[in-house]
Amino acid sequence: MKGRLATLAALVVAVAPRAAAAQTMLDQEQRLIDIHSLLLDLGPVGGPGDLAPGEVDLGLEVIGVPPIDGTTGTKRQLTARDHTPLFPRPRLAVGLPAPAGFRAFAGLSYIPPVTLAEVSSHFGGLEAGLAWLPGPWRVGVRAHALYAHSRSPVTDPATRDTLDTLAFGVDLAAAYELGLGPATLTPYAGVGYTHARGDFTVTSDGVELHSRDDALALAGGLRALVWTHWEAVAELELFPGRLVHPSFRVGYVFGAF
């Protein structure tokens, strides 16, 4: 019994400093940087192998912003949710030539530096993937990267603080295609890795904060394609211990070449 108590005490001593460190103001500020950087991550919002060679998908993604605790020390910072519960992001994807039994694609996303609800984000993202199609099943890998320069009131409603985000990652996903008359339904799920680098600057005094985060990414969703052209996707993306948020996409798919 004494041996067990000694072991328990040792575990408490070992864990306690980490728990205390996690409550520091710097850790809380870095947590906010991580959450906002991951919120910009270029999630899949679709399954692997969705596009045949020569197909183009013109889409608009709408990202749900969950409630975010902005507490840092004794102060509450403004977060993305305080400005808007949703933000849109245009996306373009093109199906590329691939070997028999495979599909490949490349895509991009861009947001111009237009201010809405006191927030602007000059954003650019790239993605590319390859999928194997054994019958109705699809298994694919995707790589993605983004850079964003965001401006919004954070430390004070009268300021425009900035966040520079650089993120990149890779994910593996599986999907199953179901044909239902004029519609095709494709449920999918995936797991991946994202590395996010966030650099936050307080405009009023020039203070800089930096965060580097390696995060596990989980995603699952459902894509519907109606009459071979009209697309709708609903997805839930999860970064365990950091962020959970939904994304939605509407698009138009057509053969360009």
NUVOPA-558160 format. One record per residue: x, y, z of N, C-alpha, C in turn; residue in one letter. Coordinates in Angstrom, 2 decimals. Layout:
% NUVOPA-558160
REC|n.px|n.py|n.pz|ca.px|ca.py|ca.pz|c.px|c.py|c.pz|residuo
REC|X|Y|Z|X|Y|Z|X|Y|Z|A
...
% end
This chain:
% NUVOPA-558160
REC|n.px|n.py|n.pz|ca.px|ca.py|ca.pz|c.px|c.py|c.pz|residuo
REC|0.83|-1.20|0.00|0.00|0.00|0.00|0.87|1.26|0.00|M
REC|1.91|1.26|0.84|2.81|2.41|0.88|3.48|2.63|-0.47|K
REC|3.81|1.50|-1.12|4.43|1.62|-2.44|3.51|2.27|-3.44|G
REC|2.21|1.93|-3.38|1.25|2.53|-4.29|1.07|4.02|-4.02|R
REC|1.01|4.38|-2.72|0.87|5.78|-2.37|2.08|6.59|-2.82|L
REC|3.27|6.00|-2.67|4.49|6.69|-3.11|4.47|6.91|-4.61|A
REC|4.00|5.89|-5.36|3.91|6.01|-6.81|2.93|7.09|-7.21|T
REC|1.77|7.12|-6.51|0.75|8.13|-6.79|1.28|9.53|-6.50|L
REC|1.98|9.68|-5.38|2.55|10.98|-5.03|3.55|11.45|-6.06|A
REC|4.36|10.51|-6.55|5.35|10.86|-7.57|4.67|11.33|-8.85|A
REC|3.56|10.66|-9.20|2.83|11.07|-10.41|2.24|12.46|-10.24|L
REC|1.71|12.75|-9.04|1.14|14.08|-8.79|2.21|15.16|-8.90|V
REC|3.37|14.89|-8.32|4.47|15.85|-8.38|4.93|16.07|-9.82|V
REC|4.96|14.97|-10.60|5.42|15.08|-11.98|4.44|15.84|-12.86|A
REC|3.13|15.65|-12.59|2.11|16.26|-13.44|1.80|17.69|-13.02|V
REC|1.89|17.99|-11.74|1.47|19.29|-11.23|2.16|20.46|-11.91|A
REC|3.48|20.47|-12.10|4.12|21.62|-12.76|3.61|21.84|-14.17|P
REC|3.31|20.72|-14.88|2.79|20.88|-16.24|1.41|21.50|-16.22|R
REC|0.58|21.05|-15.29|-0.77|21.61|-15.21|-0.72|23.09|-14.88|A
REC|0.20|23.45|-13.95|0.32|24.86|-13.59|0.83|25.67|-14.76|A
REC|1.79|25.13|-15.50|2.35|25.84|-16.65|1.31|26.08|-17.72|A
REC|0.37|25.12|-17.84|-0.65|25.24|-18.87|-1.61|26.39|-18.59|A
REC|-1.62|26.93|-17.34|-2.52|27.99|-16.98|-1.89|29.38|-17.07|Q
REC|-0.66|29.45|-17.51|-0.02|30.76|-17.60|-0.67|31.59|-18.70|T
REC|-0.52|32.90|-18.60|-1.09|33.80|-19.60|-0.49|33.56|-20.97|M
REC|0.82|33.28|-21.03|1.45|33.03|-22.32|0.86|31.79|-22.98|L
REC|0.63|30.73|-22.20|0.03|29.52|-22.75|-1.37|29.79|-23.27|D
REC|-2.12|30.61|-22.54|-3.48|30.94|-22.98|-3.46|31.75|-24.28|Q
REC|-2.52|32.67|-24.39|-2.39|33.44|-25.63|-1.97|32.57|-26.80|E
REC|-1.04|31.65|-26.56|-0.62|30.75|-27.63|-1.75|29.81|-28.03|Q
REC|-2.58|29.42|-27.06|-3.73|28.58|-27.38|-4.67|29.31|-28.34|R
REC|-4.90|30.60|-28.11|-5.76|31.37|-29.01|-5.15|31.49|-30.40|L
REC|-3.83|31.67|-30.46|-3.16|31.71|-31.77|-3.33|30.38|-32.49|I
REC|-3.15|29.27|-31.76|-3.29|27.94|-32.36|-4.70|27.74|-32.91|D
REC|-5.71|28.09|-32.10|-7.10|27.88|-32.51|-7.41|28.68|-33.77|I
REC|-7.01|29.93|-33.82|-7.33|30.76|-34.98|-6.53|30.34|-36.21|H
REC|-5.31|29.86|-36.01|-4.53|29.36|-37.15|-5.15|28.09|-37.71|S
REC|-5.57|27.17|-36.84|-6.18|25.92|-37.30|-7.55|26.16|-37.92|L
REC|-8.24|27.21|-37.48|-9.54|27.54|-38.08|-9.38|27.89|-39.56|L
REC|-8.20|28.41|-39.93|-7.92|28.75|-41.33|-7.44|27.56|-42.14|L
REC|-7.16|26.43|-41.48|-6.62|25.27|-42.18|-7.49|24.87|-43.37|D
REC|-6.86|24.43|-44.43|-7.58|24.05|-45.66|-8.05|22.61|-45.53|L
REC|-9.19|22.42|-44.87|-9.74|21.08|-44.69|-10.18|20.47|-46.01|G
REC|-10.44|19.15|-46.04|-10.77|18.51|-47.31|-12.11|18.97|-47.90|P
REC|-13.16|19.06|-47.07|-14.51|19.42|-47.51|-14.85|18.66|-48.80|V
REC|-14.70|17.36|-48.74|-14.97|16.48|-49.87|-14.14|15.22|-49.73|G
REC|-14.57|14.16|-50.40|-13.85|12.90|-50.32|-12.76|12.78|-51.35|G
REC|-11.93|11.75|-51.24|-10.88|11.54|-52.24|-11.47|11.07|-53.57|P
REC|-10.85|11.46|-54.66|-11.27|10.99|-55.98|-12.60|11.52|-56.45|G
REC|-13.02|12.70|-55.98|-14.32|13.24|-56.38|-14.36|13.66|-57.85|D
REC|-13.21|14.08|-58.40|-13.20|14.64|-59.75|-12.51|13.72|-60.74|L
REC|-13.18|13.48|-61.87|-12.58|12.73|-62.98|-11.63|13.66|-63.74|A
REC|-10.72|13.10|-64.54|-9.81|13.95|-65.32|-10.58|14.93|-66.21|P
REC|-10.19|16.19|-66.15|-10.83|17.21|-66.97|-12.00|17.90|-66.32|G
REC|-12.48|17.40|-65.18|-13.58|18.07|-64.48|-13.08|19.23|-63.64|E
REC|-13.91|20.27|-63.55|-13.60|21.46|-62.76|-14.73|21.65|-61.74|V
REC|-14.34|21.94|-60.52|-15.30|22.16|-59.45|-15.14|23.60|-58.94|D
REC|-16.14|24.44|-59.23|-16.18|25.81|-58.72|-17.04|25.81|-57.48|L
REC|-16.45|26.11|-56.32|-17.21|25.99|-55.08|-17.02|27.15|-54.14|G
REC|-17.94|27.24|-53.19|-17.86|28.21|-52.11|-17.98|27.44|-50.80|L
REC|-16.95|27.53|-49.98|-16.93|26.88|-48.67|-17.35|27.90|-47.60|E
REC|-18.18|27.45|-46.67|-18.59|28.29|-45.55|-18.13|27.61|-44.27|V
REC|-17.27|28.27|-43.50|-16.66|27.68|-42.32|-17.39|28.17|-41.08|I
REC|-17.83|27.24|-40.24|-18.49|27.59|-39.00|-17.46|27.92|-37.93|G
REC|-17.66|29.04|-37.24|-16.75|29.46|-36.17|-17.40|29.12|-34.83|V
REC|-16.83|28.19|-34.07|-17.44|27.79|-32.79|-17.18|28.84|-31.70|P
REC|-17.89|28.77|-30.59|-17.56|29.65|-29.45|-16.12|29.40|-28.99|P
REC|-15.38|30.48|-28.74|-13.97|30.41|-28.34|-13.78|31.18|-27.05|I
REC|-13.17|30.56|-26.06|-12.88|31.23|-24.80|-11.66|32.14|-24.99|D
REC|-11.87|33.45|-24.93|-10.79|34.40|-25.17|-10.05|34.83|-23.93|G
REC|-10.20|34.10|-22.82|-9.56|34.49|-21.56|-8.04|34.38|-21.63|T
REC|-7.35|35.46|-21.29|-5.90|35.44|-21.10|-5.60|36.20|-19.82|T
REC|-5.19|35.47|-18.78|-4.98|36.10|-17.49|-6.29|36.60|-16.94|G
REC|-6.36|37.91|-16.64|-7.60|38.50|-16.11|-8.39|39.23|-17.19|T
REC|-7.95|39.14|-18.43|-8.59|39.86|-19.53|-9.22|38.89|-20.52|K
REC|-10.26|39.34|-21.19|-10.87|38.52|-22.24|-10.61|39.16|-23.59|R
REC|-9.87|38.44|-24.44|-9.57|38.93|-25.79|-10.76|38.68|-26.71|Q
REC|-10.90|39.52|-27.73|-11.91|39.29|-28.76|-11.46|38.15|-29.66|L
REC|-12.38|37.28|-30.04|-12.06|36.14|-30.89|-12.85|36.23|-32.19|T
REC|-12.57|35.30|-33.10|-13.26|35.29|-34.39|-14.77|35.16|-34.21|A
REC|-15.20|34.40|-33.20|-16.64|34.21|-32.98|-17.33|35.51|-32.56|R
REC|-16.59|36.42|-31.93|-17.18|37.70|-31.54|-17.51|38.57|-32.74|D
REC|-16.91|38.27|-33.89|-17.14|39.06|-35.09|-18.14|38.39|-36.03|H
REC|-18.08|37.07|-36.15|-18.98|36.37|-37.07|-19.03|34.88|-36.74|T
REC|-20.19|34.23|-36.90|-20.28|32.78|-36.69|-19.88|31.98|-37.93|P
REC|-19.75|32.67|-39.06|-19.44|32.00|-40.34|-18.50|32.88|-41.15|L
REC|-17.63|32.25|-41.93|-16.92|33.04|-42.94|-16.74|32.21|-44.21|F
REC|-16.89|32.84|-45.38|-16.85|32.13|-46.66|-15.44|32.07|-47.24|P
REC|-15.22|31.06|-48.08|-13.92|30.91|-48.74|-14.14|30.27|-50.11|R
REC|-13.87|30.96|-51.21|-13.98|30.37|-52.54|-12.93|29.28|-52.74|P
REC|-13.30|28.21|-53.45|-12.35|27.12|-53.74|-12.56|26.63|-55.17|R
REC|-11.46|26.32|-55.81|-11.46|25.80|-57.17|-10.63|24.52|-57.20|L
REC|-11.16|23.46|-57.82|-10.42|22.21|-57.95|-10.54|21.69|-59.37|A
REC|-9.47|21.06|-59.86|-9.43|20.54|-61.23|-8.96|19.09|-61.20|V
REC|-9.72|18.21|-61.88|-9.31|16.82|-62.00|-8.18|16.69|-63.03|G
REC|-7.11|15.98|-62.66|-5.93|15.86|-63.51|-5.82|14.46|-64.11|L
REC|-5.09|14.30|-65.21|-4.86|12.96|-65.76|-4.16|12.07|-64.73|P
REC|-4.53|10.79|-64.71|-3.97|9.84|-63.75|-3.98|8.45|-64.37|A
REC|-3.16|7.52|-63.85|-3.16|6.14|-64.36|-4.53|5.49|-64.19|P
REC|-4.78|4.43|-64.91|-6.05|3.69|-64.82|-6.28|3.24|-63.38|A
REC|-7.51|3.43|-62.90|-7.85|3.05|-61.53|-7.52|4.10|-60.50|G
REC|-7.00|5.25|-60.95|-6.63|6.33|-60.04|-7.27|7.64|-60.51|F
REC|-7.37|8.59|-59.58|-7.78|9.95|-59.90|-6.86|10.92|-59.16|R
REC|-6.56|12.03|-59.81|-5.71|13.05|-59.20|-6.39|14.41|-59.36|A
REC|-6.03|15.33|-58.48|-6.59|16.68|-58.58|-5.62|17.69|-58.00|F
REC|-5.83|18.94|-58.35|-5.13|20.07|-57.74|-6.16|21.17|-57.51|A
REC|-5.97|21.93|-56.45|-6.94|22.97|-56.13|-6.29|24.19|-55.50|G
REC|-7.06|25.26|-55.49|-6.59|26.48|-54.84|-7.76|27.21|-54.22|L
REC|-7.43|28.06|-53.26|-8.42|28.90|-52.60|-7.81|30.27|-52.37|S
REC|-8.63|31.31|-52.50|-8.11|32.67|-52.34|-9.18|33.57|-51.75|Y
REC|-8.77|34.37|-50.76|-9.64|35.40|-50.18|-8.92|36.74|-50.31|I
REC|-9.50|37.71|-50.98|-8.87|39.04|-51.07|-8.97|39.77|-49.74|P
REC|-8.12|40.80|-49.52|-8.12|41.51|-48.24|-9.26|42.51|-48.11|P
REC|-10.49|41.99|-48.14|-11.68|42.82|-48.00|-12.15|42.76|-46.55|V
REC|-12.45|43.91|-45.95|-12.86|43.96|-44.55|-14.37|43.77|-44.42|T
REC|-14.77|42.77|-43.61|-16.16|42.51|-43.29|-16.27|42.29|-41.79|L
REC|-17.22|42.94|-41.16|-17.41|42.83|-39.71|-16.11|43.09|-38.95|A
REC|-15.37|44.12|-39.40|-14.12|44.57|-38.79|-12.97|43.56|-38.93|E
REC|-13.14|42.57|-39.80|-12.13|41.53|-39.97|-11.75|41.42|-41.44|V
REC|-10.45|41.26|-41.72|-10.00|40.95|-43.07|-8.96|39.84|-43.00|S
REC|-8.95|39.01|-44.03|-7.96|37.94|-44.09|-7.52|37.77|-45.53|S
REC|-6.29|38.15|-45.82|-5.73|37.96|-47.15|-5.15|36.55|-47.17|H
REC|-5.86|35.64|-47.84|-5.61|34.20|-47.72|-5.32|33.57|-49.07|F
REC|-4.36|32.66|-49.10|-4.10|31.85|-50.28|-3.76|30.43|-49.88|G
REC|-4.40|29.45|-50.51|-4.15|28.05|-50.17|-4.05|27.18|-51.40|G
REC|-3.24|26.12|-51.31|-3.05|25.16|-52.40|-3.24|23.75|-51.86|L
REC|-3.73|22.85|-52.70|-3.89|21.45|-52.32|-3.74|20.57|-53.56|E
REC|-3.37|19.32|-53.32|-3.26|18.34|-54.42|-3.41|16.96|-53.82|A
REC|-3.97|16.03|-54.60|-4.20|14.71|-54.06|-4.25|13.64|-55.13|G
REC|-4.11|12.39|-54.67|-4.17|11.22|-55.54|-5.02|10.17|-54.85|L
REC|-5.95|9.56|-55.59|-6.86|8.57|-55.01|-6.87|7.30|-55.85|A
REC|-7.05|6.19|-55.14|-7.21|4.87|-55.77|-8.67|4.48|-55.67|W
REC|-9.25|3.99|-56.80|-10.67|3.69|-56.85|-10.91|2.21|-57.11|L
REC|-10.92|1.37|-56.06|-11.26|-0.05|-56.23|-12.77|-0.25|-56.16|P
REC|-13.47|-0.12|-57.27|-14.92|-0.21|-57.27|-15.54|1.05|-56.69|G
REC|-16.60|0.92|-55.85|-17.22|2.10|-55.27|-16.39|2.73|-54.15|P
REC|-15.39|2.00|-53.67|-14.52|2.55|-52.63|-13.49|3.51|-53.22|W
REC|-13.08|4.47|-52.40|-12.01|5.41|-52.79|-11.09|5.60|-51.59|R
REC|-9.81|5.52|-51.85|-8.81|5.76|-50.81|-7.80|6.75|-51.38|V
REC|-7.54|7.82|-50.65|-6.67|8.85|-51.23|-5.81|9.56|-50.21|G
REC|-4.78|10.21|-50.71|-3.88|11.03|-49.90|-3.91|12.45|-50.48|V
REC|-3.81|13.43|-49.60|-3.89|14.84|-50.01|-2.86|15.65|-49.23|R
REC|-2.21|16.58|-49.91|-1.31|17.53|-49.26|-1.88|18.93|-49.43|A
REC|-1.65|19.78|-48.44|-2.22|21.14|-48.52|-1.33|22.13|-47.78|H
REC|-1.41|23.39|-48.18|-0.63|24.46|-47.57|-1.38|25.77|-47.72|A
REC|-1.14|26.71|-46.79|-1.80|28.01|-46.85|-0.94|29.08|-46.20|L
REC|-1.21|30.31|-46.59|-0.66|31.48|-45.91|-1.78|32.51|-45.79|Y
REC|-1.89|33.15|-44.62|-2.92|34.16|-44.42|-2.40|35.29|-43.56|A
REC|-2.77|36.50|-43.93|-2.48|37.70|-43.13|-3.83|38.26|-42.70|H
REC|-4.13|38.12|-41.41|-5.45|38.50|-40.90|-5.34|39.72|-40.00|S
REC|-6.35|40.61|-40.09|-6.40|41.82|-39.27|-7.77|41.90|-38.61|R
REC|-7.79|42.12|-37.28|-9.06|42.24|-36.57|-8.83|42.82|-35.18|S
REC|-9.88|43.39|-34.56|-9.76|43.82|-33.17|-9.64|42.60|-32.26|P
REC|-8.58|42.51|-31.48|-8.38|41.39|-30.56|-8.16|41.90|-29.14|V
REC|-7.11|42.69|-28.96|-6.78|43.18|-27.62|-7.65|44.36|-27.21|T
REC|-8.24|45.06|-28.20|-9.08|46.23|-27.92|-9.97|46.47|-29.13|D
REC|-11.25|46.82|-28.92|-12.15|47.04|-30.06|-11.68|48.11|-31.03|P
REC|-10.83|49.03|-30.57|-10.39|50.13|-31.43|-9.14|49.80|-32.24|A
REC|-8.52|48.64|-32.01|-7.28|48.30|-32.70|-7.54|47.35|-33.87|T
REC|-6.50|47.15|-34.67|-6.52|46.14|-35.72|-5.24|45.32|-35.55|R
REC|-5.28|44.33|-34.69|-4.12|43.47|-34.48|-3.99|42.50|-35.65|D
REC|-2.80|41.93|-35.82|-2.57|41.08|-37.00|-2.13|39.68|-36.59|T
REC|-2.51|38.73|-37.40|-2.08|37.33|-37.24|-1.61|36.82|-38.59|L
REC|-0.33|36.43|-38.67|0.21|35.81|-39.87|0.28|34.30|-39.65|D
REC|-0.37|33.56|-40.52|-0.48|32.11|-40.38|0.13|31.41|-41.58|T
REC|1.01|30.47|-41.29|1.54|29.56|-42.31|1.24|28.15|-41.82|L
REC|0.53|27.37|-42.64|0.16|26.02|-42.23|0.29|25.06|-43.41|A
REC|0.66|23.84|-43.11|0.73|22.80|-44.14|0.49|21.45|-43.50|F
REC|0.09|20.50|-44.32|-0.20|19.19|-43.76|-0.51|18.16|-44.82|G
REC|-0.85|16.97|-44.35|-1.18|15.85|-45.24|-2.27|15.02|-44.56|V
REC|-3.16|14.43|-45.35|-4.19|13.58|-44.76|-4.47|12.38|-45.65|D
REC|-5.00|11.34|-45.02|-5.39|10.10|-45.69|-6.87|9.90|-45.45|L
REC|-7.64|9.62|-46.50|-9.09|9.52|-46.37|-9.64|8.36|-47.19|A
REC|-10.82|7.90|-46.79|-11.53|6.85|-47.51|-12.98|7.28|-47.72|A
REC|-13.58|6.84|-48.81|-14.95|7.21|-49.13|-15.64|6.04|-49.83|A
REC|-16.97|6.10|-49.85|-17.75|5.06|-50.54|-18.84|5.76|-51.34|Y
REC|-18.90|5.48|-52.65|-19.85|6.15|-53.53|-21.13|5.35|-53.67|E
REC|-22.26|6.03|-53.44|-23.59|5.42|-53.54|-24.39|6.12|-54.62|L
REC|-24.81|5.38|-55.65|-25.63|5.96|-56.71|-27.10|5.82|-56.38|G
REC|-27.83|6.95|-56.34|-29.25|6.95|-56.00|-30.01|7.76|-57.05|L
REC|-30.24|7.16|-58.20|-30.95|7.84|-59.27|-30.16|9.03|-59.77|G
REC|-30.76|10.23|-59.75|-30.05|11.41|-60.26|-28.97|11.93|-59.32|P
REC|-28.89|11.34|-58.12|-27.93|11.83|-57.12|-26.88|10.77|-56.81|A
REC|-25.70|11.24|-56.44|-24.63|10.38|-55.95|-24.23|10.87|-54.56|T
REC|-24.33|9.97|-53.58|-23.95|10.30|-52.21|-22.63|9.63|-51.88|L
REC|-21.72|10.39|-51.29|-20.40|9.86|-50.95|-20.04|10.23|-49.52|T
REC|-20.28|9.32|-48.56|-19.77|9.56|-47.20|-18.26|9.31|-47.17|P
REC|-17.55|10.07|-46.34|-16.10|9.94|-46.28|-15.60|10.27|-44.88|Y
REC|-14.39|9.81|-44.59|-13.74|10.11|-43.31|-12.24|10.05|-43.52|A
REC|-11.50|10.83|-42.72|-10.06|10.86|-42.91|-9.33|11.28|-41.65|G
REC|-8.03|11.07|-41.65|-7.16|11.46|-40.56|-5.92|12.11|-41.16|V
REC|-5.35|13.10|-40.47|-4.20|13.78|-41.04|-3.37|14.50|-39.99|G
REC|-2.42|15.23|-40.48|-1.48|15.99|-39.65|-1.39|17.40|-40.20|Y
REC|-1.43|18.39|-39.31|-1.29|19.79|-39.70|-0.25|20.47|-38.82|T
REC|0.66|21.19|-39.45|1.61|22.03|-38.71|1.25|23.48|-38.97|H
REC|0.99|24.22|-37.90|0.58|25.62|-38.02|1.58|26.52|-37.32|A
REC|1.97|27.59|-38.00|2.87|28.60|-37.44|2.10|29.92|-37.40|R
REC|1.86|30.42|-36.19|1.11|31.66|-36.04|1.96|32.74|-35.39|G
REC|1.97|33.93|-36.01|2.72|35.07|-35.48|1.74|36.22|-35.28|D
REC|1.51|36.57|-34.02|0.51|37.57|-33.66|1.21|38.86|-33.21|F
REC|0.72|39.99|-33.71|1.29|41.29|-33.36|0.21|42.21|-32.80|T
REC|0.47|42.75|-31.60|-0.42|43.73|-31.00|-0.09|45.10|-31.61|V
REC|-1.02|45.68|-32.33|-0.75|46.92|-33.07|-0.42|48.09|-32.15|T
REC|-1.08|48.16|-31.01|-0.93|49.34|-30.15|0.48|49.51|-29.59|S
REC|1.17|48.39|-29.27|2.51|48.52|-28.68|3.58|47.67|-29.38|D
REC|3.21|46.98|-30.45|4.19|46.21|-31.22|4.63|44.90|-30.58|G
REC|3.98|44.47|-29.51|4.32|43.19|-28.88|4.02|42.05|-29.84|V
REC|4.94|41.09|-29.93|4.78|39.94|-30.83|4.72|38.65|-30.02|E
REC|3.82|37.77|-30.44|3.70|36.44|-29.85|3.79|35.42|-30.98|L
REC|4.46|34.31|-30.71|4.66|33.30|-31.74|4.23|31.92|-31.21|H
REC|3.64|31.13|-32.09|3.23|29.79|-31.70|3.51|28.82|-32.84|S
REC|3.97|27.63|-32.48|4.21|26.55|-33.44|3.44|25.33|-32.95|R
REC|2.54|24.82|-33.76|1.64|23.76|-33.30|1.60|22.60|-34.28|D
REC|1.77|21.39|-33.77|1.59|20.17|-34.56|0.30|19.51|-34.08|D
REC|-0.66|19.33|-34.98|-1.99|18.89|-34.58|-2.46|17.69|-35.40|A
REC|-3.10|16.76|-34.71|-3.82|15.68|-35.37|-5.12|16.25|-35.91|L
REC|-5.46|15.90|-37.14|-6.69|16.38|-37.77|-7.58|15.21|-38.14|A
REC|-8.84|15.27|-37.73|-9.84|14.26|-38.07|-10.98|14.94|-38.80|L
REC|-11.49|14.29|-39.84|-12.58|14.90|-40.61|-13.53|13.81|-41.10|A
REC|-14.79|14.15|-41.18|-15.79|13.25|-41.73|-16.92|14.04|-42.32|G
REC|-17.53|13.53|-43.39|-18.60|14.30|-43.99|-19.37|13.51|-45.04|G
REC|-20.24|14.23|-45.74|-21.08|13.64|-46.77|-21.15|14.60|-47.95|L
REC|-20.86|14.06|-49.15|-20.95|14.85|-50.38|-22.12|14.34|-51.21|R
REC|-22.92|15.27|-51.72|-24.02|14.94|-52.61|-23.79|15.64|-53.95|A
REC|-23.88|14.87|-55.02|-23.77|15.40|-56.38|-25.06|15.07|-57.11|L
REC|-25.77|16.11|-57.55|-27.09|15.93|-58.17|-27.03|16.31|-59.63|V
REC|-27.55|15.42|-60.48|-27.57|15.63|-61.94|-26.17|15.92|-62.48|W
REC|-25.19|15.27|-61.89|-23.77|15.28|-62.29|-23.09|16.65|-62.21|T
REC|-23.82|17.68|-61.79|-23.26|19.03|-61.79|-23.32|19.75|-60.44|H
REC|-24.45|19.61|-59.73|-24.66|20.42|-58.53|-24.17|19.67|-57.29|W
REC|-23.33|20.35|-56.53|-22.64|19.71|-55.41|-22.98|20.38|-54.08|E
REC|-23.14|19.56|-53.04|-23.29|20.07|-51.68|-22.53|19.13|-50.74|A
REC|-21.76|19.72|-49.81|-20.95|18.95|-48.88|-21.13|19.50|-47.47|V
REC|-21.26|18.60|-46.50|-21.26|18.98|-45.09|-20.16|18.18|-44.40|A
REC|-19.33|18.85|-43.61|-18.18|18.20|-42.99|-17.98|18.69|-41.56|E
REC|-17.49|17.81|-40.71|-17.09|18.18|-39.36|-15.59|17.90|-39.23|L
REC|-14.83|18.94|-38.84|-13.39|18.79|-38.68|-13.01|18.93|-37.21|E
REC|-12.13|18.05|-36.76|-11.76|17.99|-35.34|-10.25|17.99|-35.18|L
REC|-9.77|18.93|-34.36|-8.38|18.95|-33.92|-8.42|18.67|-32.42|F
REC|-8.21|17.43|-31.99|-8.42|17.06|-30.58|-7.69|17.97|-29.62|P
REC|-8.43|18.43|-28.60|-7.87|19.30|-27.59|-7.75|20.75|-27.99|G
REC|-8.13|21.08|-29.23|-7.95|22.45|-29.71|-9.23|23.03|-30.31|R
REC|-9.83|22.33|-31.28|-10.88|22.96|-32.07|-11.76|21.90|-32.71|L
REC|-13.07|22.17|-32.72|-14.05|21.39|-33.49|-14.92|22.39|-34.24|V
REC|-15.07|22.21|-35.55|-15.92|23.14|-36.28|-16.50|22.47|-37.53|H
REC|-17.69|22.92|-37.97|-18.28|22.41|-39.20|-17.87|23.25|-40.40|P
REC|-17.92|22.64|-41.58|-17.73|23.36|-42.84|-18.77|22.88|-43.84|S
REC|-19.20|23.77|-44.70|-20.18|23.44|-45.72|-19.68|23.95|-47.07|F
REC|-20.09|23.28|-48.12|-19.63|23.65|-49.46|-20.76|23.46|-50.46|R
REC|-20.91|24.43|-51.34|-21.79|24.30|-52.50|-20.93|24.56|-53.73|V
REC|-21.20|23.81|-54.80|-20.36|23.97|-55.98|-21.05|23.52|-57.25|G
REC|-20.38|23.81|-58.34|-20.85|23.40|-59.67|-19.71|22.69|-60.36|Y
REC|-19.97|21.46|-60.83|-18.95|20.61|-61.45|-19.25|20.51|-62.95|V
REC|-18.22|20.72|-63.77|-18.41|20.61|-65.22|-17.14|20.11|-65.88|F
REC|-17.28|19.55|-67.07|-16.14|19.07|-67.82|-15.53|20.20|-68.64|G
REC|-14.25|20.50|-68.37|-13.58|21.61|-69.09|-12.67|21.14|-70.19|A
REC|-12.13|19.93|-70.06|-11.22|19.41|-71.10|-11.16|17.89|-71.01|F
% end
